[in-house]
Amino acid sequence: MGDDGTGRREDARRRLDALPEDLHERLENVELGSGATVHLLLEAVLSVGRELDLPQVLRRIVEAAVVVVDAEYGALGVVGEGTRLTQFLPVGVTQEQQDAIGHLPEGHGILGELIRHPRPLRLPELSEHPSSYGFPPHHPPMHSFLGVPIRVRDEVFGNLYLTEKRGGGEFDAEDETVLSTLAVAAGVAIENARLYEEARYRQLWLEANGEIVAGLLPGADEMQVLDMIVNHALRILAADLGVLALPDEGDTVRVALASGVDAGAHRGLVLPHEGSFIGAALDARKPLISLDVENEPRFTAGPRWAGLGPAVAVPMITGERVRGVLLLARLQGRDPFTEPETAPLLTFAGQAALAMELAEQRRTAEQLALLEDRDRIARDLHDLAIQRLFATGMTLQSAVRFVDHPEASERLLRAVDDLDETIKIIRSTIFGLRARETSRAAHGLRVRTVTAVEQAARPLGFTPSLHMEGLIDTDVPAEIAEHVLAVLAEGLSNAARHAHATAVDISLVARGGTLRLSVTDNGVGMPTDGGRRSGLANLAKRAESVGGEMTIEAPAKGGTRLVWCVPLPSA
C-alpha cells in the first residue's frame, strides 16, 4: 500500500508539473492529502481545465467538487451585486425536484453567510447554524455542509456548496483542503474561460460592427440598419427578445423595433419614461442589468415584460445626446447576462445612434437640396416663363387693332385674358415653392391637401385621384383652408369606413370668387338609417359659418358626391 501511495504521489507530481505555470504555483502552496486523494483531485483539476466555454467550466467545477469530497449534493453559486446570487448550478437534485422546489436560491441563509464571510465553512448540521433559514417545501433533507469561496484574481467570483457526505459522516479537514484546492484551480479555469469568452465576443462584435459600418457608408435605409443592429445583438448574446425604443412625445418612450419572442406584442409599445426599465437606462446613460425584468422591484411603471427574466438595457449615445435604448432579454430561467457579454454593448448601441444621426443629416441635406431646387425652379419660372408669357400677351394685345373681324378680335382678347390667368397661377406656384416655413400651419393649402390625400391611402387601400385648379395658396384665407382640410378628412373617412369604395375622386377649385371642394366615391351610397348624418351636419355648419353651403349628391353611376362650396373674399 505504501509503495502504491508513493507511486500515485509521484504520478500526481508529474501531472502537476505539466499544468500551466500560474496554476502550478497556486497548487504548490496547498497542502495535499493522501496519494489517492491527490490523484482524484488532479483528475478533477484537469477535467475542469479542459473546457474554455464558461458555462461548461462552471458545470464541470461543481460536478468535480461532488466527486472529490464524496458528497451527495453540490452547487456553485455565482455572486452578483451585493449578496445576491446571479447563477445557481445544482448537482444531485433531479429536474423534477427542482421544479417542485420552485425558485432557485438567491443568497439567503447559509448561502448568504458564505457570501458575507468568504472563507471555508464546515458544519456537521446545517440546521444548527444561526443563519440557517431551513429548507423550502419539497427540498431533499440535508445535514452536513462544506462551503468554500472561488476567487478570480483575488475577487470572489462565487462559492462551492457541498452537502450530505456519503456514508452519513461529516466533512473533515482533508475534505476542506481538497475542496479549497479545487477552488483555486476553478478560479484559474474561470479566468481562462473569461479571457477566451472576451476574445470570442470581441471578434463577434468587430464583425458585426464591420457589417453595420458597411451598411451605413452607402446611405442605407435607417430602419434597415437599426433592424440589422437589433438582430446582430440578438444573435451574439443568444437573447430571446431584442427591442429598440425611442423617446416619444411627452414623457414616454416608444418601441420602434422588436425582434424575437412576442415581437409583435412589443412593437409599437408605449412606456412611461419615469419608473420604467428603458426610461431608467435613458437617464443613467450606462447599461442597466436586471436578473428578472418581469419581477424587477426597481422598475414598476408601464407593462411588465411577461415571461422574460435576465435583461440588459443600453442607451444609444452620440456625443451628449441619448437617442434611444437597445434592450435585450432572455426567457425566465435562462442564464443572466455576464460582464464579458455586455461590455461592448455601449459601443455597439452607439452604432445605432450613429445610424440615426446620419439618417437625420441625410434628411436635412435632402431638404436643403430640395429647397435649393425649388429656388432655382422659381427663378426660372419668374425670369423666363412669366416674362415670355407677358411678352406674348402684349404682342397679341397690340395685334388686336390690326384685326377687323369682330370674332377674331374677341378670340385674341380672350387669349390675352387666359395668359394673364396663367401668369397668376405661375406666380402662385412660385410663392409656394419659395415658402420656407416647416410648421404644419405654414404649408400652403395645396401641400396640405396632397398630404391629407396621401395619408388616406392606407385606410382606403388605394390612392384617391386629386385635381386642383386656381390660386389656391394665395386666394384662400387661413380660416377657410382649415375648414377645407376638415371637410376633406371627413369625406375621406366616410369613404373608407362606410362607403366600401374602390375609387375616390377629389376636386379643389378656386375660381370666380368661389372655392369648391368635391369628394366623389363609387361606394354603396348614402345609408337610409342616417348613420352618417351627424358628421355631415357638422360639415354643413362649417360651410354656413363662412357663408357657403354643402350638398350631398348621388351620381348617376352610383356612389356619393359631397360638394362643399364657399365664397372667397375679394382680393
C-alpha positions in Angstrom: 0.0 0.0 0.0 2.9 2.3 0.9 4.6 1.8 -2.5 1.3 2.3 -4.3 0.7 5.6 -2.4 4.2 6.7 -3.3 3.7 5.9 -6.9 0.5 7.8 -7.0 2.2 10.8 -5.4 5.0 10.7 -8.0 2.4 10.4 -10.8 0.5 13.3 -9.3 3.7 15.4 -9.1 4.4 14.8 -12.8 0.9 15.7 -13.8 1.1 18.8 -11.5 4.3 19.9 -13.3 2.5 19.6 -16.6 -0.1 22.2 -15.6 0.1 25.8 -16.6 2.7 27.8 -14.5 0.2 30.1 -12.7 -2.0 27.1 -11.7 1.1 25.1 -10.7 2.3 27.8 -8.4 -1.0 28.1 -6.7 -1.4 24.4 -6.2 2.1 24.1 -4.8 1.1 26.3 -1.9 -1.8 24.0 -0.9 -1.1 21.0 1.4 -2.3 17.9 -0.4 -3.7 14.8 1.3 -3.2 11.1 0.6 -2.0 9.8 -2.8 -5.4 8.6 -3.8 -6.9 11.9 -2.9 -4.2 13.8 -4.8 -4.8 11.6 -7.9 -8.6 12.2 -7.7 -8.1 15.9 -7.2 -5.7 16.3 -10.1 -8.1 14.4 -12.3 -10.8 16.9 -11.3 -8.4 19.8 -11.9 -7.5 18.6 -15.4 -11.2 17.9 -16.2 -12.1 21.5 -15.2 -9.2 23.0 -17.2 -10.1 21.2 -20.4 -13.1 23.5 -21.1 -13.0 27.1 -22.4 -16.7 27.7 -22.6 -17.6 29.4 -19.3 -21.0 27.7 -18.7 -19.3 24.3 -19.3 -16.4 25.2 -17.0 -18.8 26.1 -14.2 -20.8 22.9 -14.6 -17.5 20.8 -14.6 -16.3 22.5 -11.4 -19.4 21.6 -9.3 -19.5 18.1 -10.8 -15.8 17.6 -9.9 -16.4 19.0 -6.4 -19.0 16.4 -5.6 -16.7 13.7 -6.6 -13.5 14.8 -4.8 -15.2 15.2 -1.4 -17.7 12.3 -1.9 -20.8 14.5 -1.4 -24.3 13.6 -2.5 -25.3 17.2 -3.4 -23.3 20.1 -4.7 -23.9 23.6 -6.1 -22.0 26.5 -7.5 -23.4 30.0 -6.8 -22.1 33.0 -8.8 -22.2 36.2 -6.7 -23.5 39.3 -8.3 -24.1 42.8 -6.9 -24.2 42.9 -3.1 -25.0 39.5 -1.6 -27.3 38.2 -4.4 -26.6 35.1 -6.4 -26.9 35.6 -10.2 -26.5 32.0 -11.0 -27.0 28.8 -9.1 -25.9 25.5 -10.6 -27.0 22.4 -8.6 -25.8 18.8 -8.9 -27.6 15.8 -7.4 -31.0 17.3 -7.5 -33.3 16.0 -10.2 -35.2 18.3 -12.6 -38.4 17.1 -11.0 -37.2 18.1 -7.6 -36.0 21.5 -8.9 -39.5 22.1 -10.4 -41.2 21.2 -7.1 -38.9 23.4 -5.1 -39.5 26.4 -7.3 -37.4 29.5 -7.5 -33.6 28.8 -7.1 -31.8 30.3 -4.1 -30.8 34.0 -4.2 -28.2 34.1 -1.4 -30.0 34.0 1.9 -29.4 31.8 4.9 -26.3 29.7 5.0 -25.6 30.6 1.3 -25.6 34.3 2.3 -23.3 33.6 5.3 -20.6 32.4 2.9 -21.1 35.4 0.6 -20.8 37.8 3.6 -17.8 36.0 5.0 -15.9 34.4 2.1 -13.9 31.7 3.9 -14.3 28.0 4.2 -17.3 26.9 6.3 -17.8 23.4 7.6 -20.9 22.3 9.5 -21.9 18.9 10.9 -25.5 20.0 11.0 -26.9 22.8 8.8 -30.0 23.5 10.9 -27.9 24.3 14.0 -26.2 27.4 12.4 -27.7 30.7 13.5 -28.0 31.8 9.8 -30.0 28.7 8.8 -33.5 29.5 7.5 -34.5 25.9 6.9 -35.5 24.5 3.5 -38.5 25.2 1.3 -41.1 22.5 0.7 -40.1 19.5 -1.4 -36.4 20.2 -0.7 -34.4 17.0 0.0 -33.1 16.7 3.6 -29.5 18.0 4.1 -27.4 17.9 7.2 -23.6 18.0 6.8 -22.2 21.1 4.9 -19.0 22.3 3.4 -18.6 25.5 1.5 -15.6 27.4 0.1 -15.2 30.6 -2.0 -13.9 30.7 -5.5 -11.6 33.6 -6.2 -10.6 35.0 -9.6 -7.7 37.5 -9.3 -8.4 37.9 -5.6 -12.0 38.8 -6.1 -14.8 36.4 -5.0 -16.4 35.0 -8.1 -18.8 32.6 -6.3 -18.9 29.7 -3.8 -18.9 26.0 -3.9 -21.6 24.4 -1.6 -21.4 20.7 -0.8 -23.9 18.8 1.4 -24.5 15.3 2.7 -21.2 13.4 3.0 -21.8 10.0 1.6 -22.0 7.3 4.3 -23.6 9.7 6.8 -20.4 11.1 8.2 -19.2 14.7 8.4 -16.9 16.6 6.1 -13.4 16.7 7.6 -10.3 18.9 7.4 -8.9 16.9 4.4 -12.2 17.5 2.5 -11.9 21.2 3.2 -8.3 21.2 1.9 -9.2 19.2 -1.2 -12.2 21.5 -2.0 -10.2 24.6 -1.3 -7.5 23.3 -3.7 -10.1 22.6 -6.4 -11.5 26.1 -5.8 -8.0 27.5 -6.6 -7.9 25.5 -9.8 -11.5 26.6 -10.6 -10.5 30.2 -10.2 -7.8 29.8 -12.8 -10.1 27.8 -15.2 -12.8 30.5 -14.8 -10.3 33.3 -15.6 -9.1 31.5 -18.7 -12.6 30.8 -19.8 -13.4 34.5 -19.3 -10.4 35.6 -21.3 -11.4 33.2 -24.1 -15.0 34.4 -23.9 -14.0 38.1 -24.0 -11.8 37.4 -27.1 -14.6 35.5 -28.8 -17.2 38.2 -28.1 -14.7 40.9 -29.2 -14.3 39.1 -32.5 -18.1 38.7 -33.0 -18.7 42.4 -32.1 -16.0 43.5 -34.5 -17.5 41.5 -37.3 -21.0 42.9 -36.6 -19.6 46.5 -36.4 -17.9 45.9 -39.8 -21.2 44.9 -41.4 -23.1 47.8 -39.9 -20.4 50.4 -41.0 -20.6 48.8 -44.5 -24.3 49.4 -44.4 -24.0 53.0 -43.2 -21.5 54.2 -45.7 -23.6 53.9 -48.9 -26.5 55.6 -47.1 -28.7 52.5 -46.4 -32.2 53.0 -45.1 -32.2 54.0 -41.4 -34.7 51.4 -40.3 -32.8 48.6 -42.1 -29.6 49.5 -40.3 -31.4 49.6 -36.9 -33.0 46.3 -37.6 -29.6 44.8 -38.5 -28.2 46.1 -35.2 -31.0 44.5 -33.1 -30.7 41.2 -34.9 -26.8 41.1 -34.5 -27.2 41.8 -30.8 -29.8 39.0 -30.5 -27.6 36.5 -32.3 -24.3 37.4 -30.5 -25.8 37.4 -27.0 -28.2 34.5 -27.7 -31.1 36.7 -26.4 -34.8 35.8 -26.9 -36.1 39.3 -27.4 -34.5 42.5 -28.7 -36.2 45.9 -28.8 -35.1 49.4 -29.8 -37.0 52.1 -28.1 -37.0 55.8 -28.9 -38.1 58.9 -26.9 -41.7 59.7 -27.8 -44.0 62.7 -27.4 -44.4 63.8 -23.8 -42.8 61.8 -21.0 -42.9 58.4 -22.8 -40.8 56.1 -24.9 -41.9 54.0 -27.8 -40.7 50.6 -29.0 -39.8 51.3 -32.7 -38.3 47.9 -33.5 -38.7 44.5 -31.9 -37.4 41.1 -32.9 -37.6 37.6 -31.3 -40.2 36.2 -28.9 -43.5 38.0 -29.0 -42.0 40.8 -31.1 -45.4 41.7 -32.5 -46.8 42.4 -29.0 -43.8 44.7 -28.1 -43.6 46.6 -31.4 -45.2 50.0 -31.0 -45.5 49.6 -27.2 -45.5 53.0 -25.4 -43.9 53.0 -22.0 -43.7 55.8 -19.4 -40.2 57.3 -19.1 -40.4 57.7 -15.3 -40.2 54.4 -13.5 -39.6 52.1 -16.5 -36.6 50.0 -17.2 -36.0 51.6 -20.6 -36.5 55.1 -19.1 -34.0 54.4 -16.4 -31.4 53.5 -19.0 -32.0 56.7 -20.8 -31.4 58.7 -17.7 -28.4 56.6 -16.4 -26.6 56.9 -19.8 -25.0 53.5 -19.0 -26.1 49.8 -19.3 -28.5 48.6 -16.7 -28.8 44.9 -16.0 -31.8 43.1 -14.4 -31.8 39.4 -13.4 -35.6 39.2 -13.6 -37.1 42.1 -15.6 -40.7 40.8 -15.2 -40.5 41.0 -11.4 -37.9 43.7 -11.1 -38.8 45.8 -8.0 -36.8 48.8 -9.1 -39.0 49.5 -12.1 -42.7 49.4 -11.6 -44.2 51.7 -14.3 -45.6 50.5 -17.6 -46.5 47.0 -18.8 -44.5 44.1 -17.4 -42.1 42.1 -19.6 -44.1 38.9 -19.2 -42.2 35.7 -19.4 -38.8 37.4 -19.5 -36.0 37.1 -17.0 -32.4 38.4 -17.5 -32.3 41.6 -19.4 -29.9 44.4 -20.2 -30.9 48.0 -21.4 -28.2 50.0 -23.1 -28.5 53.7 -24.0 -27.7 54.7 -27.6 -25.4 57.7 -27.3 -23.8 60.1 -29.8 -21.9 63.0 -28.2 -24.1 64.4 -25.5 -27.4 63.1 -26.9 -29.2 59.9 -25.9 -31.2 58.9 -29.0 -32.8 55.7 -27.6 -32.3 52.4 -25.8 -31.4 48.9 -27.0 -32.9 46.3 -24.8 -32.1 42.6 -24.9 -33.8 39.9 -22.8 -33.8 36.2 -22.2 -36.7 34.0 -21.1 -37.3 33.1 -17.5 -34.9 30.5 -16.2 -32.0 31.3 -18.6 -28.6 32.5 -17.6 -28.1 36.2 -16.8 -26.0 38.4 -19.0 -22.4 38.4 -18.0 -19.9 41.3 -18.0 -17.9 40.0 -20.9 -21.1 39.7 -22.9 -22.4 43.2 -22.2 -19.1 45.2 -22.0 -19.1 46.0 -25.8 -22.8 46.8 -25.9 -22.5 50.5 -25.1 -20.2 51.0 -28.1 -22.4 48.8 -30.2 -25.5 50.7 -29.3 -23.6 53.8 -30.3 -23.7 52.4 -33.8 -27.5 52.6 -33.7 -27.3 56.2 -32.5 -24.8 56.9 -35.3 -27.2 55.4 -37.9 -30.0 57.7 -36.7 -27.7 60.7 -36.7 -26.5 60.0 -40.3 -30.1 59.5 -41.4 -31.1 62.8 -39.9 -28.2 64.6 -41.5 -29.1 62.9 -44.9 -32.7 64.1 -44.5 -31.5 67.6 -43.7 -29.2 67.6 -46.7 -32.0 66.3 -49.0 -34.3 69.0 -47.6 -31.8 71.7 -48.3 -31.2 70.3 -51.8 -35.0 70.3 -52.4 -35.3 73.9 -51.3 -32.4 75.0 -53.5 -34.0 73.2 -56.4 -37.3 74.9 -55.7 -35.5 78.3 -55.6 -33.9 77.5 -59.0 -37.3 76.5 -60.5 -38.9 79.6 -59.1 -36.2 81.8 -60.5 -36.5 80.1 -63.9 -40.3 80.5 -63.9 -40.1 84.1 -62.9 -37.3 85.1 -65.2 -38.2 83.0 -68.3 -41.8 81.7 -68.3 -43.6 84.7 -66.9 -41.7 87.3 -69.0 -42.3 85.3 -72.2 -46.0 84.9 -71.4 -46.2 88.6 -70.6 -44.5 89.5 -73.9 -46.7 87.1 -75.8 -49.8 88.7 -74.2 -48.5 92.2 -75.1 -47.9 91.1 -78.7 -51.4 89.6 -79.0 -53.0 92.7 -77.4 -51.2 95.0 -79.8 -52.2 92.8 -82.7 -56.0 93.3 -82.0 -56.1 96.7 -83.7 -55.0 95.1 -86.9 -57.8 92.6 -86.9 -61.1 93.7 -88.5 -63.2 90.6 -87.8 -65.1 91.1 -84.5 -65.0 87.3 -83.6 -61.2 87.1 -84.3 -60.6 90.2 -82.2 -62.7 88.7 -79.4 -60.7 85.4 -79.5 -57.4 87.4 -79.3 -58.6 89.3 -76.2 -59.8 86.0 -74.6 -56.3 84.5 -75.3 -54.8 87.6 -73.6 -57.0 87.0 -70.5 -56.0 83.3 -70.4 -52.4 84.3 -70.5 -53.0 86.7 -67.6 -54.7 83.9 -65.6 -51.8 81.6 -66.4 -49.3 84.2 -65.1 -51.3 84.4 -61.8 -51.2 80.6 -61.4 -47.4 80.5 -62.1 -46.9 83.3 -59.6 -48.9 81.3 -57.0 -46.7 78.3 -57.7 -43.6 80.4 -57.3 -44.9 81.6 -53.9 -45.5 78.0 -52.8 -42.0 76.9 -54.0 -40.3 79.7 -52.1 -42.2 79.1 -48.8 -39.5 78.2 -46.2 -41.7 77.5 -43.1 -41.6 74.0 -41.8 -44.5 74.1 -39.4 -47.8 72.4 -40.5 -49.7 75.6 -40.4 -47.1 77.4 -42.7 -47.6 74.9 -45.5 -49.9 76.1 -48.3 -53.3 74.5 -48.8 -52.1 72.7 -51.9 -49.4 70.9 -50.0 -51.6 70.1 -47.0 -54.3 68.8 -49.4 -51.9 66.5 -51.1 -50.6 65.3 -47.7 -54.2 64.5 -46.5 -54.9 62.5 -49.6 -51.7 60.5 -49.3 -52.5 59.7 -45.6 -55.9 58.5 -46.6 -54.4 55.9 -49.0 -53.7 53.4 -46.2 -57.2 53.2 -44.7 -58.8 53.3 -48.2 -56.5 50.7 -49.6 -55.8 52.8 -52.7 -54.7 56.4 -53.6 -57.6 58.8 -54.4 -57.3 60.9 -57.5 -56.8 64.6 -57.0 -57.5 67.6 -59.2 -56.6 71.2 -58.1 -57.2 74.4 -60.0 -56.8 78.1 -59.4 -54.9 80.3 -57.0 -55.5 78.0 -54.0 -52.5 79.1 -51.9 -52.9 82.8 -52.4 -56.7 83.4 -52.7 -57.9 81.0 -49.9 -57.7 82.6 -46.4 -56.3 80.5 -43.5 -59.7 80.1 -41.8 -61.3 78.7 -44.9 -58.2 76.5 -45.5 -58.7 74.9 -42.1 -62.4 74.2 -42.9 -61.4 72.7 -46.3 -59.0 70.2 -44.6 -61.5 69.2 -42.0 -64.2 68.6 -44.7 -61.8 66.7 -46.8 -60.7 64.5 -43.8 -64.4 63.7 -43.0 -65.2 62.9 -46.6 -62.2 60.6 -47.0 -63.0 59.0 -43.6 -66.6 58.3 -44.7 -65.4 56.8 -47.9 -63.0 54.5 -46.0 -65.3 53.4 -43.2 -68.8 53.4 -44.6 -68.8 53.6 -48.4 -66.7 50.5 -49.2 -65.5 52.4 -52.2 -62.8 51.3 -54.7 -62.2 54.7 -56.1 -62.4 58.3 -54.8 -62.1 61.5 -56.9 -61.3 64.8 -55.2 -61.6 68.2 -56.8 -60.5 71.5 -55.3 -61.1 74.6 -57.5 -60.7 78.3 -56.7 -62.4 80.3 -59.5 -64.6 83.3 -59.9 -64.5 84.2 -56.2 -65.7 80.7 -55.1 -63.9 77.7 -53.6 -65.5 74.4 -54.4 -64.4 71.1 -52.9 -66.0 67.8 -54.0 -65.3 64.3 -52.8 -66.8 61.6 -55.1 -66.7 57.9 -54.3 -68.2 54.8 -56.2 -69.3 53.1 -52.9 -72.7 52.0 -51.6 -74.2 55.4 -51.5 -75.8 57.2 -48.5 -77.3 55.0 -45.8 -81.1 55.2 -45.1 -80.7 55.0 -41.3 -79.0 58.3 -41.0 -75.8 56.8 -39.5 -73.5 59.4 -41.1 -75.7 62.4 -40.7 -74.1 63.9 -37.5 -70.7 64.2 -39.2 -72.3 65.7 -42.3 -74.3 68.2 -40.3 -71.0 69.5 -38.8 -69.6 70.0 -42.4 -72.8 71.9 -43.3 -72.4 74.1 -40.3 -68.8 74.8 -41.3 -69.9 75.9 -44.7 -72.7 78.1 -43.3 -70.2 79.8 -40.9 -68.3 81.2 -43.8 -71.3 82.0 -46.0 -71.3 78.8 -48.1 -73.3 75.6 -48.4 -72.8 71.8 -48.5 -74.8 69.4 -50.6 -74.8 65.6 -50.9 -75.4 64.2 -54.4 -76.0 60.8 -55.9 -74.1 60.4 -59.2 -75.8 58.5 -62.0 -73.1 55.8 -61.9 -73.7 55.2 -58.1 -71.8 56.2 -55.0 -71.8 59.6 -53.3 -70.6 63.1 -54.1 -70.0 65.6 -51.3 -69.9 69.2 -52.6 -68.7 71.9 -50.2 -68.8 75.4 -51.7 -67.9 78.8 -50.1 -67.3 82.3 -51.3 -63.8 83.7 -51.3 -63.1 87.3 -50.1 -62.3 89.7 -52.9 -58.6 90.5 -53.4 
